[in-house]
Amino acid sequence: MKGLLISLALFVIYVLVTIILSHGLRVRQHAKLFFSAALAFSPIYFILFALTPSDCFILPATWLSDRPCLDITVGYLVFLLNCHSYIDFFYGFNCGFSISLLLEMLWTGDHGLDTDHFIRRFHRADGTDKIFGWRLPGLEASGYIRQDGQTGMYQLTRKGLAIARLTLFLKRLLNLGAGG
């Protein structure tokens, strides 16, 4: 249990440090930051494990492991898995195309956007667009956006607005910039 407790505490510090560094350094490639920080925190985990008593000052005797090697290994694996989940979360919110569409609509306010705007905004170099192949119909079917039958304008639903606002908050928190 000691390893798990140390790994969770260290993970919280890891997240806070990556947020601070994202803001302070204006990072463009977050993957380098995340992996470098995880590598830098790895020896800290083992040092903390070696320096803290087996009860971590708070654990009851029934929670102590009689196999320190297993305890240190499980704790470190939990730390790495938490780092991996954090990175997955980051890329899901920062790089998700659906999120990009929702944010594009959020920034226009109540005006809504027409299809031509989306095509101009999300046009690929090879001449195709990234929208009509699958993304807009999927967002509409899942209830995030709706298309007005008369004007053809797409607008956020309540569900889409909530997700767009949450995403904007998280992007600002992690200093991810305006793009998707």
N, C-alpha and C positions, 0 to 999 in steps of 0.2 A: 504494500500500500504506500510505502514511502516513495517509491519510484513514480507511482501514479500522481501523488500529491505534488511532488517536485515538478513533474512534467506539465501538469496543469498550470501551476503558478508561473513556470517559465514560458509557457505558451501565451499567457495573458501579457506578459512583458514583451514577448516577441511581437505580438499584434500591435501593442502600443508603440514600440520602437519603429516598426515598419510604417505606421501611420505618420509618426513624427518625421521620419526620414523622407517619406513621400512628399510631405509639405516643405520641409527644409531644403531638400536637394532638388526639388522639381524634377523628379525622376521621369524619364521617357520610356525606359524599358523596365517595367516593374519585375519581370521574371528574374533579372539579375539581382535586384534588391532582395526579393523573397528567398532565393536560393543562397545568396551570400549570407544573409542574416541567419538562415537555418543552419548553415555550416558554422557560423560564428557562435551560435548558441549551443551547438552540440557539445563542445568541451566544457562549457559552463554547466550543462546538465550533470556531467560526470563529476565535476569538481564539487558541485552542490551535494550530490549524492554521497561523496566521500567525506565531506565536512560536516554534514548534519547527523545528529544521533539517529538511531534506528526508529525512534518514536516521533521524530520531527518535532519534538516538543509538545505535540498535541494528540498523537494517536494512542488509542487505548491498546493495551497489551494483546488483546485478541485480534487486532488488525495487523499485527506485525508478522512479517514473513520469516519463516525459518530458512528460506533459500534466497539469500541476498543477490545471487547471480540472476535468478529468475526475476526478482523484483526490479533490479536495475535495467534488465533487458525489456521487460514489459513496459516500464515507465518510458524508456527511450523510444520504443516503437509507438506508443501512444502520442508522444511529442511529435514524432515525424508524421504520423497520420493526421494529427490536428493541423500541422503546417500544410499538408497536402490538401486538406479540406478547405482551409483558408484560401489557398491559391485557386482552387476550383471555384470557390465562391466569388473571388475577385474576377476571374475571367468570365464567369457566367454573367455577372452584372456589367462588366466593362465592355465585353466584346460581343455580347448577345445582340443579334440583328433585331430581334423583336423589341428589345429595350431601346435600341437606337430609334426605331420608328415611334415608340411611345414618347420618348423624349423630344423628338422632332415636333410631334403634335403638342406636347406640353408647352414648348417654347413659343408656339404661335398663339397661345391663349385660346379664347373661345371662337376664334375665326374658323378653325378647321383647315384642312389642307385638301387640295384636289390631287387627282392622280398625276397630273403633269408635274407638280412640285416633287412628289415622291420619285418620279422617274428621273428628273434632273438631279436630285440629291443623291440617289443611289444607282447611278449609271456606271457600269463597269467599262474598263478600257477596251474590252473586246466587242463592245456594242450591245451587250445584253444588260438587262436590269436585274437587280437582286430582289425585287419585290414580288412581281406578279407570278413568278414561278411557283411559289408556295407560301410566302410569308404573310401577305395581307389576308388571303383567304383563311389561313390558320388562325390569325389573330381575331378575325371576325367570328369564326366558328367557336372559338374558346371564350368569347364574350369580352374581350379587351377593347375592341373598337366596333364601330358600326358605320355603315355608309348610308347617307341620306339618299332615299330613292329618287327625289326630285332634283337635287343639286349635284349629286355624285360626290359630295365632300365626305371624307372620313373624319370621325370625331371619336374621342376617348369616351368610353363608358365609365361608370363609377369605379368599376373594377380596374380598368386601364388607368384611370386617373390616380388611384391609390398606388398602384405599382410604379407608375411614372414618378410620383412624388417620393416614394420610398427610395427608388433608384437614384434620383437626383440628390437626396440627402446622403446616401451612401457614397456616391461619386464625389461629393464635396468633402465628406469625411475622409476619404482615402486620397483626395487630391488627384482625381482621375482625368480631369479636363472635360471639355464639352462633347467631344466625339464619342461614338459608340464603339 
